[in-house]
Amino acid sequence: MFGFALAAALLLLLKSIVRIPALYAEPKGEQPPPWWIRGILILTCTLVSFFHGSNDGQKGMGLIMLILIGTVPTAYALNRALPESQVQRFVTASQAASAVIQQKAAGHSVLGDPRPAVTAYVASHTLNEGTYPSLAVLVRNIAAQVNQYGSLARMPAEAVGNARNDMYLASEAIRFLMKDSASELSPDEIKTLNTYKQSLDQATKFIPNWVKVAVAITLGLGTMVGWKRIVITVGEKIGKTHLTYAQGACAEITAAATIGAADVLGLPVSTTHVLSSGIAGTMAANGSGLQFATVRNIALAWVLTLPAAMIISGTPYWVFSGLF
């Protein structure tokens, strides 16, 4: 809906400012557009491609990392490529963060496993007297593990899983603490904790370069193979008239801006959905009319994608978990 309204408003604004008929004309057969229009379309297409890659690329890289961590955790659960100099900075950041957290613990101590209390805070976002002392112990334990082996690369396979889980748990707890008004953290304390959190994330939230390259090549090849069907659907089957140059540019600018904003804010969006909404918005603003059969099919795809994916993935998981 946002893409629909933004693209429509952008086209109406463009019409009121730029009064060049060629920009609002339909393509004529195989005749190429004027060079300046082609330049505009190349620019807007490049923006869509860049932000499409940044958005869909995250999904591909995330799925690959989930598989790698699940199948070969000793190699990919922790960033073993971190140099020893960064490991030393991690230990220093751990000590500083531990001092801040211990001060907030106000003399309380925890006996036994500190993880349940920290996990409870991450789940409920509610501080209690056991949160800070438990988190302080967890931070010290993580630093001790890393310091014991000197680097993540030398950490034995049997210790990798627990170390990653502890780091991830501490990172999430600190993330909520920095946003929690009840934590009463000063700006300097938040800065110290944020530095430590960044060190934790460098060790756990990483993606090898070969994964990035593989996903980029895959996205490029997929677009090269399937571009024609997408172009025909978007350009000819959403509206009752053929897409004009101005409509295409406005829809692409809308898609690039929306997807870019979603990347910054960490929101899940579909490139195809945003672009299709933008095209529909320009058709409505231009008075061209919409092909409701195509719009209906797109809307049904939007509605059915999530439950269908849940059923298709959940059913075999339920079956295999019962069998094995």
N, C-alpha and C positions, 0 to 999 in steps of 0.2 A: 504493500500500500504506500509506503514511504517513497519507494522508487517510482511508482506510478505518478504520484503527485509532484515529485521533484522534477522528473523528466518533462511532464506537461508544463510546469511553470517555466522551466528553462527554455523550452521551445517557444512559448508565447513571448518571453523576454527577448529571445533572439529575433523573432519576427518584428518586434517593435523597434529594434535597434539596427539590425542589418537588413537592408532591403535590396538584396541581390536575388533576382528570380532563379538563377541557375542553382542556388543553394537549396531551393525548395522544390526543384523539379525531380521527377522520377528518372532513374537511369534509362537510357535509350539503347536497348538491345545489348550488343557487345561493345558499344562505343565507350571508351574510358572517360571518366570525368575530367574536367579541367585540372591542370596541374596543382593549382592552389587548393582545390577541394580535395584532391587526392592527398595532399600534404596534411590537411586537417584530419582526414580519416585515418591516415597512418599514425598520426600523433595520438588520437583518441583510442585507436585499436591497441597501440603500444601500452597506453595507460591501463586499459582493461586487461591486457595480457599480463602485465607486471603484477597487478593486484590480484588477478585470478591465480597466478602462480603462487603468490605469497599466502593466499587463503587456502586453496586446494592443496598446495604443497605441504602446508602444516599437517593436513589430515593424512596425506600419504606418509610423511616422515614419522608422524605419531604412530601409525599402524605398524610400520616397519620396526620402530624401536620397541613397541610392545611385544612383537614376535621375537625380536632378538633378545630382549631381557628375559622373556619367558623360556626360550629354548637354550640360550647360551649365556646365562647370567654372569658367569665368571668373567666373561669378556666385555659385556656391555652394561651390567648393572651399575658400575661406577666408571667414571671417566679416568681410565688408567693412563691416558696420554697427558694428564696434568704434570707439568714439570715440578721438580722438587722445590723450586723457589716458591711456587704458588702453594705448595703443601705447607711450607713454613709460614707463609702469610695466613693460611687457614688456621694453623695452630695459634698464631698470635691473635687473630680475630676471635677464636674460640675462648681464649683467656679473657679478652676484654668483655665479650658477651656474657661469659660465666660470672664475671664480677658484677655486672649490672643486674643479672637475674638473681644472684645470691643476695645482693643488697635488698632486693625487693622481697626476698623470702623472709626477711625480718627474724632471723634466728631459727626458723622452723627447719626441720630435717625430715627426710623420708627414709623409711626402712624398706628394703626389698626392691622390687622391680618398679622403676619410675614411669614406665610406659603407660600403664592404665590411666593414671591421673592426667598425663599429657594428652592421651587419646580422648579422654572424656572432655577436656577443654576444647579440643579441635572440633568435636562433635556438637557440643552444646554452646560454645562461645561464652561460657560462664566461669568467671574466676572463683576459686575457693582457696582455702589455706594450703591445699596440697599442690596447687598448680605451679607456683614459682619454685618451691624446693625440688619438686620432681623434675621440672625442666632444667634446673641447674645441674642435677645429677646426670641427666641425659646428655647435656652439652659436654660435661666433663668426660663422660664415658666415650663419647664420639672422638673427642680430642685425644684421649688416651689410646684408642684403637689406631688412629692415624699416626700418632707419634711413635707408637710401638714398632710399626713396620717401616717408618720413614717416608713412604710414598704409597699412593693407592695401587701402583703397579705391583708392589711387593706384597700386597695383602693377600693371604691365602684364600682359596676358593670357598672354603667352609665359612669364612668370616664375611664374605662379600654381601650375602643376602641380608644379614642382620644389620650390617653397617649402612647399607642403602636405606633400609626401612627406618632406622634411627635418624638418619640425616633428613629423610623426607618428612618424618613426623616432627622433628625439631623445626624445620623450615616452615611447615604449615602453622605450627603453634606460634612461632614468632611473627608470621604474617598477620595472624589474627590479633596478637597482642599489640602490634603497632597501630592497629585500627581501633582497638578497644579503649574507650574513654575511661573505663574502670581500671585500666592498668596504670594510669597516672604516670606515664613515661614522659620525661623531659625531651626536648628536641635533640639534645646531645645523646641521650640514651637510645632514642629511636635511630639516630644515625649509626651508633655502634652496633645495634642489633641488625640493622639493615645491611651493614657491611658483612656481618657474619652470615646472614641469610644468603647474600650473593655468593659467598664462598661455598655454602652448602649446595646451592643450585648449580654452581659450576661443576661440582662433583657428581651430581645426579641428573640434572636436566640438560643433557648434552646430546648432540647429534653428530656422528662422524661425517666427515666431508664426502665420503663415498656414497652415503645415503642421500645427501642433498643433491649430488650430481645425478644419481640414478633416478630420483623422483623428478628432477627437472627434465631429464631426457625423456622419461616416460610421459610426462604431461605434454611435451612438445610433439612426440610421436603420435599420441592420442589425438591431439588437435589436427595434425597433418592427415590422419586417416579419416576422422569423423567430421571434418569441418563442413563438408558440403550439405549434409543433412541438417546440421544446425543452422547454417546460413539460410537455407531455403525455408525452414520453419519460422525462424525469427524474422526474416526479411519479407516473406510473402504470405504467410499463413496466419499471422496474428491479426493484422488489419485487413480491411477489404480492398485497400489499394496498396501498391508497392511502396516499400519504404523509401523515403527521400533521403538525400545526403544530410540535410539538417536534422531530420528525425534520428538517423543513425548516430550522428555525432552527439546529440543531446542525450540519447539513451546510453551511449558508451561513457560519456562524462559522468552521468548519474551512477552508472554501475561502478566505475573506478572510484568515485568519491565515497559511495556507500560501502564498498568492500574494504577500501582503505581505512575508513573510520571503524569498521567492524574489527579489522586486524588490530588497530591501536587499542580498542576497548576490550578485545578478547571475546567478541560475540560470534556465535556460529551463524553463518549465512551461506546461501547457495548462490554462486555466480550466475547460473542459468536463471534462477528465479528472479534475481534482481534485474538482470538484463531484459528478461521477458516482460517484467512489470514496467520497466522503462519504455520499452517499445509500445506497449499497450497505452501508456500515458501519453506518448507523443501522437499516437493515432487518435485518441480521444480529443486531445487539444487541437489537432489539425482538422477535426471533423470528418476524418476518413472512415470512421466506423470500425467495429471489431468483428472478427469471425468468432462467434460465441462457441462454436464447436471446438475450435483450437483452445480458446481461453478456458473452456470447461475441462478439457483434457489436461491442460497444464495445472489447473486448480486441483483436480483430482489427484494428480501426481504429487503435488505438494502435501495434500492431506494424507494420502495413503503411504507415502514413503517411510515415515517413522514407524507406524505400527507394522507394516510389512517387513521392514528390516528387523524389527524386534522379534517377530514370529520366526522369520527365516533363520536368524542366528540363535535365538533362544531354544528352539525346538531340538536341533541336534545337540546342543549343550546339555539339555535336560536328559536326552536319550543316552548320550555317552557317559554323563556323570552317574546315571543309574546302572549302566553296564560295567563301568570300570571304577 
